[in-house]
């Protein structure tokens, strides 16, 4: 038996998810011996794995890598990660190719069922926290009377930063004891994106946004 992981290691959310999942499994001695990673952007390797899969294999497909699901032997599991409560029919059709669908929350499970996906084919697999990266208990606590909001996410239109800044200014512009902390990544043209975000923050005229 092999566990085949289909995805790509990169700096995007899907790539981090794929890499973190694979690395966590590899820390277990047993799983480390039976895991194989397959880069979905390498067509030569995908052709290779098509000829190697067996009925006892487990094939786990990460977002963006589902095109070859019907071609593989074994149990095909597909990660379903989305942000909307209305899913395109073609997306549901792709999910139906899998034997089992994993999704990270009960909310997502309810959305899938509401969009016509059979409940018995869904497992909720919550996202974990990598203790090798996130270990806040080793940090000194900051004692402050401030109430802080933290926004984390790639700086792009669909993340809603414009609306966030507008809402924060409307509600807390006269309250310096409330702060907004922004941790944004910039995957493409990072210097321009960083300067754009800084300019948008400066336009608010607030000093309690960082």
N, C-alpha and C positions, 0 to 999 in steps of 0.2 A: 504493500500500500504506500502511496505517496500523497502528500498534500501539495497541490500545485497552486501557487499564488500568482494571479494575473493582474498586473498593474505597472506602474512606473514610479521609481524614486525621483522626486523633483521637489521644488520649493513650494509648489501649490498645495492647497489643502488636501486634495486627493492623493498627491504624492507623499505627503507627510503621513497621512492615514495609512497608506499602504506600507511605508517603511516602518512606522511604529508598530503596526500589527505584526509584520514579519520579524522584526527584532525581538519583540516580546515573546513570540513563539520559540525563537531560536535560543532563548535563555534557558529553556527546558531541554535537558539532554536528550530525551526521547524524541520530541518534536524536531529538534535540530537535525536529527539523522534522516528524517523523511520529508523535509520541506524542500521544495524547489521553487525558485522565483523565476517568473517569465516576464520580460519586458515587452509590453504590448506594442511598442513602436518598432520592434524588430520582427519583421515578417518572417525572416529565416528561422528564428527560434520558434515562432508560433507554428510553422509548418512542421518543425521537428517534434514539438510536443504532441501534435495531432496524431503522430504515428506511434507515440510511446504510452499513451494513457491506457489504463486497464479498468476493468469493471469495479475494482476495489478502491480506486483512487477518489480523492476528494478535491474538487476543483473550485477554488474560491475566486470569484471575479469582482474586482473593485471597479468603481464607476469609470466609464469610458472604455471598458475592455470586454464588453459582452457579445461582440459580433459572432464569435465562433462557438458559443455555448452548445448548439445542437450537434456539433461535430465531435465532442469529447465523450469518451466513455467515463463511467464513474458517476459520482453524485456531484451535481453542479449547484453551487451556492452563490447567490448574487447579492452584493451589498447594495441596498437601495437608500441613497441619501439625497434628499431634496428639500426645498424651502417653501414649496407652495402646497395649498390644499386642493388644487385642481391639476391633475396630471394628464398629459397628452395620451390619447389612446395608443399611439405607437410605443410610448414608454411602458405602458402596462403590458402590451404585446411582447415586448422584450423581456420583461420580468417573468412572464408566463412560460418562457423557455426554460427557466431554472427549475430544479427540483425543490429548492428552498430559498427563501429570501430573508436576509438579515437586515434589520433596520435599527437605528440606535435609540428609539424612544417609543413609548406607547402612543404618543401623538402621531408619529409617522405610521404606526400600525393602523390606527383608526382612519387616517387619510387613505391608505392603500385599500382598506376594506370599503370605504365610502366610494372609491373609484372603481369598484368592481373586482378587486383582487381577492382570491379565496383566503380567508383567515387562517385556515389550517396549514397554509404554506408559508406562514410568516413567523419568524422568531425575533424577539426583541433582544438585541445584544448591546447593552449600554457601552458607550465609549469610556475607556479607562483613563487614568492619569499616570503618566510616566514619572515614577518617583526619582528616576535618575536625572531628570531635567527640572521638575517642579518639586522643590522641597522648601516651602516657605517657613517651616518650623526652625530652620537653621538661621533665619534672618532675625535681626533685632526688630522688635515691634516699634512702630512709630506712634508715639503718643500725641494725639492731636484732637482738638474739638471739631475738626472739619468732618463733614459727611462727604465721602468721595464716590462718584460714579466712575466706572472704568469701562471704556469702549475698546474692544479688541477686534481687529479685522483689516483685511486688505482695503486700501483706500481706492474705492471705485463707486460709481453712482448707485449701484444696486444695494450697497451696504447702508445707504441712508444717512451719510454724514451731514449732508446739507440740512436734512430735517432734524437731525440730532442737535446741531448747533443752533438752529432756529428755536427749537423747543426749549433748550437749556437757557438761552438768552431770555426768552419770554418768561420763564418760571423763576430763574435764579439770578437775574442780572443785578439785583440789589442785595444779594445775600452772599457775602464773601466767605461765609463758613461752609458753603457748599462748593465743591470743586468737580470739574470734569477732567479726567485723565484719559488721554487718547494714545493707544499703542497701535499704530498702523504700519503695515508693511507695504512696500512698493516693489512689485515684481518686474514691472516694465517701466523704463525711463524713470528710475527711482528719484533722481535729483529733481526733475521737473515736478513729479507727483508730490514729493515732500515739500517743495516750495509752494505749490498750489494750496496744499492743506494749511501750511503756515499762514498764507495770505488770507485764507477763508477764516481762520481763527482770529487774525488781527482785525478783520472787518467787523467782528462782533463787538470789539472795543472792550472785551472783558479780560480781566487779569486772573480769573479763577478757572481758566481753561489751559491745560498744558498738554 
